[in-house]
Amino acid sequence: MKRNQVILIYGLPASGKYTMAKQVQEHCGGTLFDNHYFYDMFEGLTEVSNENHYKYFNKVDTVRKAFLDVLRDFYPRKQHVRYIFTSGILRGEKLPTVLQKFANDINADFIPIELNVRADILLARCDTEVRRNRRGKLTNKNKYKDLLKQYMSKVWHSRNPNRLVLNSSDLSPEETFKQIKKHLKKFD
């Protein structure tokens, strides 16, 4: 039997995490858990400001951890599973550690995939029709510039031997996915 897989596709907003995760799901199979699935469930029910957004994200991460506990205890053991997660990961965040433990618990390979993109390209991507049509997406260029200044040097970089680091600044989405798919084949 093939080993299970827990894939984490991470990077800054507009780096293509969701786009690549959808490609993996459609062409390689698996179940996608986009980071916005967890945050969007509270949209309209909560009031989040600059002063309390860290507390908000920490609380929502508690929901994600509880979700993983349920998934770990009740995943289908008689079949191969591939779980695909997306997230913007900053140093000090717990999600990579939580997902690594989750992968170990379900006898899965943990495969982090880091998407790097130059700041000028991220800025150009932030206000596209596709992003405006996805709920909860940052599309204001001035706010995005501030975010880039704040977070560009704080992105978590995996040291996991299964990792793939891609600078997709000069790659088409098709070529980026082709490299991800080639990397994932190593674990089949």
C-alpha positions, 0 to 999 in steps of 0.5 A: 500500500502506498504511504499516506501524504500530508502536503502543505503548500505555503507562501505569502498571499498571492503566491499561488497556494490555492491555485497549485493546491487545486491543481494537485487535487484535480490531477493527483487526487486528494482532499484540499483544506485551504487556509481560508476554509477555516477563517471564512467560516467565521466571516460575518459572525465576528469583528476583527480589527488590527488590534485583535487579528493575532488573537483571532487567528490564534483562536481559529488555529485552535479550530483547525487543530481540533479538526485535525484531531478528528481527522486523525482519529477517523481517517479511512485506514483501508485506503491511501489518503492525500491531504492538501493544506494551504497556509501563509506560514510565518516563523513561530507559527505552530501549523507546520509542527502540528501538520508534521505530528498529524502526518506521523500519526497517520503514517504519512509523508509530510511534504512541505512546498514553499512558493516564493514569488518576487514582491513586484509580481505579488503586488501585481497579482493582489488586485486581479479579478480572480482574487476579488472573486474569492472571499477574504482575499487581500486586494488593496495594493497599499495594504498589501505593500504594508503586509509585504514590508512586515512579513517578507523576511518572516516567512517560515522555511522548512528544513524537512528533507521532503520539501520543495522550494519553488521560485515561481516568479518566472514560471507559468502556473503550468510549469510550477505545477509540473515541478510540484507533480514531479516532486510528489511522484517521488513519494508514490 
